[in-house]
Amino acid sequence: GPKARVSRAQGRGVSKLRVPIERSRGFPADFEERHRATRTPLVVSLDNWPQSTVDPKTLKARFADVQTHATVQLSETGVVYLQADSAHRRAMRVGDFVDLMDSGATCYIDQANIEVFPGLADSMPLQSLLPSGRRVVNVWIGSRTRSGLHYDPMDNYLLQLYGEKQAILAAPADRKGLYPFADNVSKSRIDPEIPDVEAFPLAKDVTFFTATLNAGELLYI
């Protein structure tokens, strides 16, 4: 199984446990019992993923004039939720966003419903990947950006379409060490990459589960 490792937080001198998330080629036969029933994360490698449908060049060619909202000029360190959203939110065309992303800027289209991109869902085998029942399919596109530590009220199937993403998870049992905001308990006040255990001492006991997702890999949360 996955082996734990202890790493040392930069500038804090405090050890924290990091455990790699279990990986599988394809969904295992016991996925429902071992993962969905127990809410245990899993990285699934998918075969024959149509990566060419979602690279930046193709997105610009297909959806250049689609209007969306993006978050720009976010800091690459610290807690994302402490940055005022209104100072970084912009309305823009997808084509302009791809140009901004290609320039090396820090930018993010977050939680855009897939229907904003006409025909995109048809080019992916989503029906075979997702369980039956209520489904919400959203798209995130970004460059050098991060999502803050948070939880969602439903299971997530995080599918990496292009590039790579570093995922850091914590178990519900460690919620006291994650210090949620008083006015929004779904979001954490700590930076899981470098927890400030002087300000948040219980964070030193949190076990973080990690994985790097590449194109064609899915993370069940």
Contacts in CASP RR format, 6 or more apart in sequence:
PFRMAT RR
TARGET T0000
AUTHOR 0000-0000-0000
METHOD contacts of the structure
MODEL  1
GPKARVSRAQGRGVSKLRVPIERSRGFPADFEERHRATRTPLVVSLDNWP
QSTVDPKTLKARFADVQTHATVQLSETGVVYLQADSAHRRAMRVGDFVDL
MDSGATCYIDQANIEVFPGLADSMPLQSLLPSGRRVVNVWIGSRTRSGLH
YDPMDNYLLQLYGEKQAILAAPADRKGLYPFADNVSKSRIDPEIPDVEAF
PLAKDVTFFTATLNAGELLYI
1 22 0 8 1.000
2 19 0 8 1.000
2 20 0 8 1.000
2 21 0 8 1.000
2 22 0 8 1.000
3 19 0 8 1.000
3 20 0 8 1.000
4 17 0 8 1.000
4 18 0 8 1.000
4 19 0 8 1.000
4 207 0 8 1.000
5 17 0 8 1.000
5 18 0 8 1.000
5 19 0 8 1.000
6 15 0 8 1.000
6 16 0 8 1.000
6 17 0 8 1.000
6 18 0 8 1.000
7 15 0 8 1.000
7 16 0 8 1.000
7 18 0 8 1.000
8 14 0 8 1.000
8 15 0 8 1.000
9 15 0 8 1.000
9 16 0 8 1.000
9 194 0 8 1.000
9 195 0 8 1.000
9 197 0 8 1.000
10 194 0 8 1.000
11 194 0 8 1.000
12 194 0 8 1.000
12 195 0 8 1.000
12 196 0 8 1.000
12 197 0 8 1.000
12 198 0 8 1.000
14 195 0 8 1.000
14 197 0 8 1.000
14 204 0 8 1.000
15 204 0 8 1.000
16 195 0 8 1.000
16 203 0 8 1.000
16 204 0 8 1.000
16 206 0 8 1.000
16 208 0 8 1.000
17 206 0 8 1.000
17 207 0 8 1.000
17 208 0 8 1.000
18 207 0 8 1.000
18 208 0 8 1.000
18 209 0 8 1.000
18 210 0 8 1.000
19 207 0 8 1.000
19 208 0 8 1.000
19 209 0 8 1.000
19 210 0 8 1.000
20 209 0 8 1.000
20 210 0 8 1.000
20 211 0 8 1.000
21 41 0 8 1.000
21 42 0 8 1.000
21 43 0 8 1.000
21 167 0 8 1.000
21 169 0 8 1.000
21 209 0 8 1.000
21 210 0 8 1.000
21 211 0 8 1.000
21 219 0 8 1.000
22 40 0 8 1.000
22 41 0 8 1.000
22 42 0 8 1.000
22 43 0 8 1.000
23 42 0 8 1.000
23 43 0 8 1.000
23 44 0 8 1.000
23 45 0 8 1.000
23 211 0 8 1.000
24 42 0 8 1.000
24 43 0 8 1.000
24 44 0 8 1.000
24 45 0 8 1.000
25 44 0 8 1.000
25 45 0 8 1.000
25 47 0 8 1.000
26 44 0 8 1.000
26 45 0 8 1.000
26 46 0 8 1.000
26 47 0 8 1.000
27 44 0 8 1.000
28 34 0 8 1.000
28 35 0 8 1.000
28 42 0 8 1.000
31 42 0 8 1.000
31 220 0 8 1.000
34 40 0 8 1.000
35 41 0 8 1.000
35 42 0 8 1.000
35 220 0 8 1.000
36 131 0 8 1.000
36 155 0 8 1.000
36 220 0 8 1.000
39 155 0 8 1.000
39 172 0 8 1.000
41 169 0 8 1.000
41 209 0 8 1.000
41 211 0 8 1.000
41 219 0 8 1.000
41 220 0 8 1.000
41 221 0 8 1.000
42 219 0 8 1.000
42 220 0 8 1.000
43 211 0 8 1.000
43 213 0 8 1.000
43 217 0 8 1.000
43 218 0 8 1.000
43 219 0 8 1.000
43 220 0 8 1.000
44 217 0 8 1.000
44 218 0 8 1.000
44 219 0 8 1.000
44 220 0 8 1.000
45 216 0 8 1.000
45 217 0 8 1.000
46 129 0 8 1.000
46 216 0 8 1.000
46 217 0 8 1.000
46 218 0 8 1.000
49 215 0 8 1.000
49 216 0 8 1.000
50 123 0 8 1.000
50 124 0 8 1.000
51 161 0 8 1.000
51 162 0 8 1.000
51 215 0 8 1.000
51 216 0 8 1.000
52 58 0 8 1.000
53 120 0 8 1.000
53 123 0 8 1.000
53 124 0 8 1.000
54 120 0 8 1.000
54 161 0 8 1.000
54 162 0 8 1.000
55 162 0 8 1.000
56 98 0 8 1.000
56 101 0 8 1.000
56 102 0 8 1.000
56 162 0 8 1.000
57 98 0 8 1.000
59 94 0 8 1.000
59 95 0 8 1.000
59 98 0 8 1.000
59 117 0 8 1.000
59 141 0 8 1.000
60 94 0 8 1.000
60 95 0 8 1.000
60 98 0 8 1.000
60 99 0 8 1.000
62 117 0 8 1.000
62 120 0 8 1.000
63 94 0 8 1.000
63 95 0 8 1.000
63 117 0 8 1.000
63 118 0 8 1.000
63 120 0 8 1.000
64 93 0 8 1.000
64 94 0 8 1.000
64 95 0 8 1.000
64 98 0 8 1.000
65 93 0 8 1.000
65 94 0 8 1.000
65 95 0 8 1.000
66 93 0 8 1.000
66 94 0 8 1.000
66 116 0 8 1.000
66 117 0 8 1.000
66 118 0 8 1.000
67 91 0 8 1.000
67 92 0 8 1.000
67 93 0 8 1.000
67 94 0 8 1.000
68 91 0 8 1.000
68 92 0 8 1.000
68 93 0 8 1.000
68 94 0 8 1.000
68 97 0 8 1.000
68 109 0 8 1.000
68 112 0 8 1.000
68 116 0 8 1.000
69 89 0 8 1.000
69 90 0 8 1.000
69 91 0 8 1.000
69 92 0 8 1.000
69 109 0 8 1.000
69 112 0 8 1.000
70 89 0 8 1.000
70 90 0 8 1.000
70 92 0 8 1.000
70 97 0 8 1.000
70 100 0 8 1.000
70 107 0 8 1.000
70 108 0 8 1.000
70 109 0 8 1.000
71 85 0 8 1.000
71 88 0 8 1.000
71 89 0 8 1.000
71 90 0 8 1.000
71 107 0 8 1.000
71 108 0 8 1.000
71 109 0 8 1.000
71 110 0 8 1.000
71 145 0 8 1.000
72 88 0 8 1.000
72 90 0 8 1.000
72 100 0 8 1.000
72 105 0 8 1.000
72 106 0 8 1.000
72 107 0 8 1.000
72 108 0 8 1.000
73 88 0 8 1.000
73 105 0 8 1.000
73 106 0 8 1.000
73 107 0 8 1.000
74 80 0 8 1.000
74 83 0 8 1.000
74 88 0 8 1.000
74 106 0 8 1.000
74 108 0 8 1.000
74 145 0 8 1.000
74 146 0 8 1.000
75 83 0 8 1.000
75 106 0 8 1.000
76 106 0 8 1.000
76 144 0 8 1.000
76 145 0 8 1.000
76 146 0 8 1.000
77 191 0 8 1.000
77 194 0 8 1.000
78 191 0 8 1.000
78 194 0 8 1.000
79 148 0 8 1.000
79 188 0 8 1.000
79 189 0 8 1.000
79 190 0 8 1.000
79 191 0 8 1.000
80 146 0 8 1.000
80 147 0 8 1.000
80 148 0 8 1.000
81 148 0 8 1.000
81 181 0 8 1.000
81 184 0 8 1.000
81 187 0 8 1.000
81 188 0 8 1.000
81 189 0 8 1.000
82 189 0 8 1.000
92 100 0 8 1.000
94 109 0 8 1.000
94 117 0 8 1.000
97 107 0 8 1.000
97 109 0 8 1.000
97 141 0 8 1.000
100 107 0 8 1.000
101 107 0 8 1.000
101 141 0 8 1.000
101 142 0 8 1.000
101 143 0 8 1.000
104 143 0 8 1.000
104 144 0 8 1.000
105 143 0 8 1.000
105 144 0 8 1.000
106 143 0 8 1.000
106 144 0 8 1.000
106 145 0 8 1.000
107 142 0 8 1.000
107 143 0 8 1.000
107 145 0 8 1.000
108 140 0 8 1.000
108 141 0 8 1.000
108 142 0 8 1.000
108 143 0 8 1.000
108 145 0 8 1.000
109 139 0 8 1.000
109 140 0 8 1.000
109 141 0 8 1.000
109 142 0 8 1.000
110 140 0 8 1.000
110 147 0 8 1.000
111 138 0 8 1.000
111 139 0 8 1.000
111 140 0 8 1.000
112 138 0 8 1.000
112 139 0 8 1.000
112 140 0 8 1.000
112 141 0 8 1.000
113 136 0 8 1.000
113 137 0 8 1.000
113 138 0 8 1.000
113 139 0 8 1.000
114 120 0 8 1.000
114 121 0 8 1.000
114 137 0 8 1.000
114 138 0 8 1.000
114 139 0 8 1.000
115 121 0 8 1.000
116 139 0 8 1.000
117 139 0 8 1.000
120 139 0 8 1.000
121 137 0 8 1.000
124 161 0 8 1.000
126 137 0 8 1.000
129 157 0 8 1.000
129 159 0 8 1.000
129 218 0 8 1.000
130 137 0 8 1.000
130 157 0 8 1.000
134 154 0 8 1.000
136 154 0 8 1.000
140 147 0 8 1.000
148 187 0 8 1.000
148 188 0 8 1.000
149 168 0 8 1.000
149 170 0 8 1.000
149 178 0 8 1.000
149 187 0 8 1.000
149 188 0 8 1.000
149 190 0 8 1.000
149 191 0 8 1.000
149 192 0 8 1.000
150 186 0 8 1.000
150 187 0 8 1.000
150 188 0 8 1.000
151 172 0 8 1.000
151 186 0 8 1.000
152 186 0 8 1.000
152 221 0 8 1.000
153 186 0 8 1.000
155 220 0 8 1.000
155 221 0 8 1.000
156 219 0 8 1.000
156 220 0 8 1.000
156 221 0 8 1.000
157 218 0 8 1.000
157 219 0 8 1.000
157 220 0 8 1.000
157 221 0 8 1.000
158 165 0 8 1.000
158 167 0 8 1.000
158 213 0 8 1.000
158 218 0 8 1.000
158 219 0 8 1.000
158 220 0 8 1.000
158 221 0 8 1.000
159 216 0 8 1.000
159 217 0 8 1.000
159 218 0 8 1.000
160 213 0 8 1.000
160 214 0 8 1.000
160 215 0 8 1.000
160 216 0 8 1.000
160 217 0 8 1.000
160 218 0 8 1.000
160 219 0 8 1.000
161 215 0 8 1.000
161 216 0 8 1.000
162 215 0 8 1.000
163 214 0 8 1.000
163 215 0 8 1.000
164 212 0 8 1.000
164 213 0 8 1.000
164 214 0 8 1.000
164 215 0 8 1.000
165 212 0 8 1.000
165 213 0 8 1.000
166 210 0 8 1.000
166 211 0 8 1.000
166 212 0 8 1.000
166 213 0 8 1.000
167 210 0 8 1.000
167 211 0 8 1.000
167 212 0 8 1.000
167 213 0 8 1.000
167 219 0 8 1.000
168 192 0 8 1.000
168 193 0 8 1.000
168 208 0 8 1.000
168 209 0 8 1.000
168 210 0 8 1.000
169 208 0 8 1.000
169 209 0 8 1.000
169 210 0 8 1.000
169 221 0 8 1.000
170 178 0 8 1.000
170 192 0 8 1.000
170 206 0 8 1.000
170 207 0 8 1.000
170 208 0 8 1.000
170 209 0 8 1.000
171 207 0 8 1.000
171 209 0 8 1.000
174 205 0 8 1.000
174 206 0 8 1.000
174 207 0 8 1.000
176 202 0 8 1.000
177 190 0 8 1.000
177 200 0 8 1.000
177 202 0 8 1.000
177 203 0 8 1.000
177 205 0 8 1.000
177 206 0 8 1.000
178 188 0 8 1.000
178 189 0 8 1.000
178 190 0 8 1.000
178 203 0 8 1.000
178 206 0 8 1.000
179 188 0 8 1.000
179 189 0 8 1.000
179 190 0 8 1.000
179 200 0 8 1.000
179 202 0 8 1.000
179 203 0 8 1.000
180 186 0 8 1.000
180 187 0 8 1.000
180 188 0 8 1.000
180 189 0 8 1.000
181 187 0 8 1.000
181 188 0 8 1.000
181 189 0 8 1.000
189 200 0 8 1.000
190 196 0 8 1.000
190 200 0 8 1.000
190 203 0 8 1.000
192 208 0 8 1.000
195 203 0 8 1.000
195 204 0 8 1.000
195 206 0 8 1.000
196 203 0 8 1.000
197 203 0 8 1.000
197 204 0 8 1.000
211 219 0 8 1.000
213 219 0 8 1.000
END
